[in-house]
Amino acid sequence: MKPDAPTRGTPEERRAAFREGARDFVPMLPAIVAWGLVTGVALVQSGLSLAHALGLSATAFAASAQLATVPMIVAGAPLSIVVLTALMINLRFVIYSAALKNSLQHVPMRRRVLLGYLIGDMGVVLYLKRVQRDPGWAPRDAYFLGMSSVNWVVWHVASLTGIFAAAWIPREWGLEFAGTLALLALLVPMCARLPAAAGIAVAAGVGIATLHWPARLGLVFAVLCGIVAAMGVERARRSRGAEVAS
């Protein structure tokens, strides 16, 4: 038996944790459906062929990166610029991975690779809240997998629906606004933690100040500033906690 096996719970506990994660994610489904539909419709209405839209939806599990890069793909932008833009948009997943590291580092590498692929904004927030309530909870990776699996399936179904129904879904439905509301629902609970709130505030301010920078470089700079601010606040809190403990 592997050394980390006892810390991951019994099969019964893991199945229960998986089901709990799936249930906890249900309230997020309207937002996921809205984003999936927005993304699917945008892929087709931006000019991609049905085959290319289906291929991109199947291989890139990142709605915001798809929405940012599709116009560039259609316009024939260099591949390097497209890839760089996608990486910039998804820099937040570096922060998510760092936040998940301590609670999931005992999980085997193959499982961590799977969980890394399935990381989503709302799932990370829910998972961190659940772990905060019970830091020593053994089957937490099964809980994360339950949430993330529901997220993955529902998002892809919604995205495929948007792709095939793009010709019949009018822009007047305001799906983009529904997607914005979904992001707000994510950001509000994240602001409850000081490091995240500081990072969001700094990134937002810098993003506005650098809005007119060329090639979306302002977005990169804003994200990096937000990461530095969040890490700085977290380090300062830990330092104060260590001083109090000593």
C-alpha positions as CSV (number, residue, x, y, z in Angstrom):
1,M,0.0,0.0,0.0
2,K,1.3,3.5,-0.9
3,P,2.2,5.7,2.1
4,D,-0.4,8.3,1.2
5,A,-3.3,5.9,0.8
6,P,-4.5,6.0,4.4
7,T,-4.8,9.8,4.2
8,R,-7.3,9.7,1.3
9,G,-10.1,7.9,3.1
10,T,-11.9,4.6,2.6
11,P,-13.7,3.7,-0.6
12,E,-17.0,4.5,1.1
13,E,-15.8,7.8,2.3
14,R,-14.4,8.7,-1.1
15,R,-17.7,7.8,-2.9
16,A,-19.6,9.9,-0.3
17,A,-17.2,12.8,-0.8
18,F,-17.5,12.6,-4.6
19,R,-21.3,12.8,-4.3
20,E,-21.1,15.7,-1.8
21,G,-18.9,17.6,-4.2
22,A,-21.3,17.0,-7.1
23,R,-24.3,18.2,-4.9
24,D,-22.4,21.3,-3.7
25,F,-21.8,22.3,-7.3
26,V,-25.4,22.2,-8.3
27,P,-26.2,25.8,-7.4
28,M,-23.4,26.9,-9.8
29,L,-24.9,25.2,-12.8
30,P,-27.0,28.1,-14.1
31,A,-23.8,30.2,-14.3
32,I,-21.9,27.4,-16.0
33,V,-24.7,26.8,-18.5
34,A,-24.7,30.6,-19.3
35,W,-21.0,30.6,-19.9
36,G,-21.1,27.5,-21.9
37,L,-23.8,28.8,-24.2
38,V,-22.0,32.2,-24.6
39,T,-18.8,30.4,-25.5
40,G,-20.4,28.0,-28.0
41,V,-22.4,30.8,-29.7
42,A,-19.3,33.0,-29.9
43,L,-17.2,30.4,-31.5
44,V,-19.6,30.1,-34.4
45,Q,-20.7,33.7,-34.7
46,S,-17.1,34.8,-34.7
47,G,-16.6,33.0,-38.0
48,L,-15.2,29.5,-37.0
49,S,-16.4,26.6,-39.0
50,L,-18.5,24.0,-37.2
51,A,-15.6,21.5,-37.2
52,H,-13.1,24.0,-35.8
53,A,-15.6,25.2,-33.2
54,L,-16.2,21.6,-32.1
55,G,-12.5,20.9,-32.0
56,L,-11.7,24.0,-29.9
57,S,-14.5,23.3,-27.5
58,A,-13.3,19.7,-27.0
59,T,-9.6,20.5,-26.5
60,A,-9.6,23.9,-24.6
61,F,-11.5,23.7,-21.3
62,A,-11.2,27.5,-20.7
63,A,-14.1,29.7,-21.7
64,S,-12.4,33.1,-21.1
65,A,-9.4,32.1,-23.2
66,Q,-11.6,30.9,-26.0
67,L,-13.6,34.1,-26.0
68,A,-10.4,36.2,-26.1
69,T,-8.6,34.2,-28.8
70,V,-11.3,33.3,-31.3
71,P,-11.4,36.7,-32.9
72,M,-7.7,36.6,-33.2
73,I,-7.8,33.1,-34.8
74,V,-10.5,34.3,-37.3
75,A,-8.4,37.4,-38.1
76,G,-5.4,35.2,-38.9
77,A,-3.2,36.5,-36.1
78,P,0.2,34.7,-35.6
79,L,-0.1,31.5,-33.6
80,S,2.5,32.8,-31.0
81,I,0.2,35.8,-30.3
82,V,-2.8,33.6,-29.9
83,V,-1.0,31.3,-27.5
84,L,0.4,34.2,-25.5
85,T,-3.0,35.7,-25.1
86,A,-4.5,32.4,-23.9
87,L,-1.7,32.1,-21.4
88,M,-2.2,35.6,-20.2
89,I,-5.9,35.1,-19.7
90,N,-5.3,31.9,-17.8
91,L,-2.6,33.1,-15.5
92,R,-5.1,33.0,-12.6
93,F,-4.9,29.2,-12.7
94,V,-1.3,29.6,-11.4
95,I,-2.8,31.2,-8.3
96,Y,-5.4,28.5,-8.0
97,S,-2.8,25.8,-8.3
98,A,-0.7,27.4,-5.5
99,A,-3.8,27.6,-3.3
100,L,-4.6,24.0,-3.9
101,K,-1.0,22.7,-3.4
102,N,-0.9,22.1,0.3
103,S,-4.2,20.2,0.5
104,L,-3.6,18.0,-2.6
105,Q,0.1,17.4,-2.6
106,H,-0.4,14.0,-1.1
107,V,-2.4,12.8,-4.1
108,P,-0.6,10.6,-6.7
109,M,0.8,12.5,-9.7
110,R,-1.6,11.0,-12.2
111,R,-4.6,12.1,-10.1
112,R,-3.1,15.6,-9.7
113,V,-2.7,16.0,-13.4
114,L,-6.4,15.1,-13.9
115,L,-7.5,17.5,-11.2
116,G,-5.3,20.2,-12.7
117,Y,-7.0,19.8,-16.1
118,L,-10.4,20.0,-14.4
119,I,-9.7,23.2,-12.3
120,G,-12.4,25.8,-12.7
121,D,-13.0,29.1,-11.0
122,M,-16.1,28.3,-9.0
123,G,-15.0,24.8,-8.1
124,V,-11.8,26.2,-6.5
125,V,-13.7,28.6,-4.4
126,L,-16.1,26.0,-3.1
127,Y,-13.3,23.5,-2.5
128,L,-11.3,25.9,-0.5
129,K,-14.3,26.8,1.7
130,R,-15.0,23.1,2.3
131,V,-11.4,22.4,3.3
132,Q,-11.3,25.4,5.6
133,R,-14.1,23.8,7.6
134,D,-12.2,20.5,8.0
135,P,-8.5,20.8,7.0
136,G,-7.8,17.2,7.9
137,W,-10.6,15.8,5.8
138,A,-9.2,12.7,4.1
139,P,-11.2,12.3,0.9
140,R,-10.9,15.9,-0.2
141,D,-9.5,15.0,-3.6
142,A,-12.6,12.9,-4.3
143,Y,-14.8,15.9,-3.3
144,F,-12.8,18.1,-5.8
145,L,-13.2,15.5,-8.5
146,G,-17.0,15.3,-7.9
147,M,-17.4,19.0,-8.3
148,S,-15.1,19.3,-11.2
149,S,-16.6,16.4,-13.1
150,V,-20.1,18.0,-12.9
151,N,-18.6,21.3,-14.0
152,W,-16.8,19.7,-17.0
153,V,-19.8,17.7,-18.2
154,V,-22.3,20.6,-17.9
155,W,-20.0,23.2,-19.5
156,H,-19.3,21.0,-22.5
157,V,-22.9,20.1,-23.0
158,A,-23.8,23.8,-22.8
159,S,-21.0,24.8,-25.1
160,L,-22.0,22.2,-27.7
161,T,-25.6,23.3,-27.4
162,G,-24.4,26.9,-28.2
163,I,-22.3,25.7,-31.1
164,F,-25.2,23.8,-32.8
165,A,-27.8,26.4,-31.9
166,A,-25.8,29.5,-32.7
167,A,-27.8,30.3,-35.8
168,W,-31.0,30.4,-33.8
169,I,-29.9,32.1,-30.6
170,P,-30.2,35.9,-31.1
171,R,-27.7,38.3,-29.5
172,E,-30.6,40.1,-27.9
173,W,-31.0,37.3,-25.3
174,G,-28.1,38.9,-23.4
175,L,-26.2,35.8,-22.6
176,E,-23.0,37.8,-22.3
177,F,-24.6,39.7,-19.4
178,A,-25.5,36.4,-17.8
179,G,-21.9,35.4,-18.0
180,T,-20.8,38.6,-16.4
181,L,-23.2,37.9,-13.5
182,A,-21.6,34.5,-13.2
183,L,-18.2,36.1,-12.7
184,L,-19.5,38.5,-10.1
185,A,-21.0,35.5,-8.2
186,L,-17.5,34.1,-8.2
187,L,-15.6,37.3,-7.2
188,V,-17.8,38.3,-4.3
189,P,-17.1,35.2,-2.1
190,M,-13.4,35.4,-3.1
191,C,-13.2,38.9,-1.7
192,A,-14.0,37.6,1.8
193,R,-10.3,36.6,2.1
194,L,-7.9,39.6,2.4
195,P,-5.2,38.3,0.0
196,A,-7.7,37.6,-2.7
197,A,-9.4,40.9,-2.2
198,A,-6.1,42.7,-2.4
199,G,-5.1,40.9,-5.5
200,I,-8.4,41.6,-7.2
201,A,-8.3,45.3,-6.2
202,V,-4.8,45.8,-7.5
203,A,-5.4,43.9,-10.7
204,A,-8.5,45.8,-11.4
205,G,-6.9,49.2,-10.8
206,V,-3.8,48.4,-12.9
207,G,-6.0,46.9,-15.6
208,I,-8.0,50.1,-15.9
209,A,-4.9,52.2,-15.9
210,T,-3.2,50.2,-18.6
211,L,-6.3,49.6,-20.7
212,H,-4.9,51.2,-23.8
213,W,-1.5,49.4,-23.8
214,P,-0.9,47.6,-27.1
215,A,-1.3,43.8,-27.6
216,R,-3.2,43.4,-24.3
217,L,0.0,43.8,-22.4
218,G,-1.8,45.8,-19.8
219,L,-3.8,42.7,-18.9
220,V,-0.6,40.7,-18.4
221,F,0.8,43.5,-16.2
222,A,-2.4,43.8,-14.2
223,V,-2.5,40.0,-13.5
224,L,1.1,40.0,-12.4
225,C,0.6,42.9,-10.1
226,G,-2.5,41.2,-8.7
227,I,-0.5,38.0,-8.0
228,V,2.3,40.0,-6.4
229,A,-0.1,41.9,-4.2
230,A,-2.0,38.7,-3.1
231,M,1.2,36.9,-2.3
232,G,2.6,39.9,-0.4
233,V,-0.5,40.2,1.8
234,E,-0.5,36.5,2.5
235,R,3.2,36.5,3.4
236,A,2.6,39.5,5.7
237,R,-0.3,37.7,7.4
238,R,1.8,34.6,8.0
239,S,4.7,36.7,9.3
240,R,2.4,38.4,11.8
241,G,0.9,35.1,12.8
242,A,4.4,33.6,13.4
243,E,5.4,36.6,15.5
244,V,2.2,36.3,17.7
245,A,2.8,32.5,18.1
246,S,6.3,33.1,19.3
